[in-house]
């Protein structure tokens, strides 16, 4: 995480200071506790799209993830400062010498939220049987289960068998998940797996009680019962989610203060980015994620007297583990079944122009492929510089399209590019530029179809969209999290079923072989080399058009503490707190 240069912070903030703002939480930070932290206050944050589902096995987009990660916990979770793994419901664990068996020791004081699903509405302590129940549930076929494929499938002993049995209506516990006693659980793997602890931090592995499932069933998409630092007090879909502090949360800081520090969180769902920024300026939001591209010139044009104003907020940024791309469904439209067509599209677009001018530096051009460039990955052996990706080459694009049977675009049908609404104008701006480049360089006519985000997800998964916009934020900090999108085992056997992960429905046996070899390789350098070879196959086959790698930008009022930015945009407000206005002004 880094802060933008002081000069830019001061310049940008001056616009907001000049417009005023009440910063209500600056004066309502509560009492000072040990260690200089403050207790109290309601964090006010916004999502530009409403969530789809808060049921852990159904969480598959960032809005639900942001909210769900305050309510639920798994055995382990990420430290939001550096994305290292840390204990959650499990206080410790051991790994067997063969790297195939994990033994977890659970906390005895991780308590489920009070809820009507329990006798007299009082929550109880979570135990190993609850973990076993949730992991069995994860390995059960369900139309809303989006997490099985990218968590326990092909990893945990017996997971595949349990899932297959559930398709026939049988309930078969996962053989590789064993309860030793109330606070001890063993998990046996099919093979060593370098990413397994990361997998356990994913939403599909969050823990919830059987009582909630029995009482609420499908309504668990909004009826949430977890062990996390906050619980939902009230919810009005598409409008507001009100969370309150879990008074029985197990967490305690190094000074003995009970966590969380905040009294609660208020999530709003303002879809228009300009309105969202205005609410931030008024002090009605404590944090805003991403500065809308369409407001850059407006902001920069009103800063003549910026240095005379006090800096009221910070801009923090980090290189995101997030790739924005366009995907081709290889099974629905015959033109996209042709590799030369897909390659032609990739060579016909100028990624640098899009990054530098269309999104004005809010991301970097996708010069390598699907795995976004990070210095950490490269130092650990990911072979970015060896990958042969796509340079802007209109002549090569035209030749490839000719080889595909469409010289100068003749005979190529009009196509629809589907994008999702929300998040300002960035999606449509990029789509218009790509449309223009494909027209100019390939003489191909593209229609842009904008639909709500939830509909867009459904269309990608069901194959109703054959050329579509998507963005993938890493589930865990590893190149594997991006390449798993193309594993053929993620494609359902029945074509009409949803393909939650592999939305392009790409199949390549050599890719699969390299990917699976990397999964069991214990040496990280060798493992990353194998993943690099797998990505080269993707680049050669072109099931997607990588466009740009995102940059995370967050506007945060100065009274906010301990809300770090990180490459996965993982939000954990367990230790977030507010300081009084006078103290905030010192920073």
Secondary structure, 3 states (H helix, E strand, C coil): CEECCHHHHHHHHHHHHHHCCCCHHHCCCCEECHHHCEECCEEEEECCCCCCCCCHHHCCCHHHHHHHHHHCCCCEEECCCCCCEEECCEEEEEECCCCCEEEEEECCCCECCCCCCCHHHCCCECCHHHHHHHHHHHCCCCCCCCCHHHCCCCCECCHHHHHHHHCCCCCCCCCCEEEEECCEEEEEECCCCCCHHHHCCCHHHCCCCHHHHHHHHHHHHCCCCCCCCEEEEEEECCCEEEEEECCCCCCECCCCCECCCCCEEEEECCCCHHHHHHHHHCCCCCEEECCCHHHHHHHHCCCCCHHHCCCCEEEEEEEEEEEEEEEECCCCCHHHHCHHHHHHHHHHCCHHHHHHHHCCCCEEECCCCCCCCCHHHHHCCCCHHHCCCCCCCHHHHHHHHHHCCCHHHCCCCCEEEEEECCCCCHHHHHHHHHHHHHHHHHCCCEEEEEECHHHHHHHHHHCCCCEEEEEEECCCCCCHHHHHHHCHHHCCCCCCCCCCCCCCCCCCHHHHHHHHHHHHCCCHHHHHHHHHHHHHHHHHHCCEEEEEEEEEEEEEECCEECCCCCCCCCCCCCCCEECCHHHHCCC
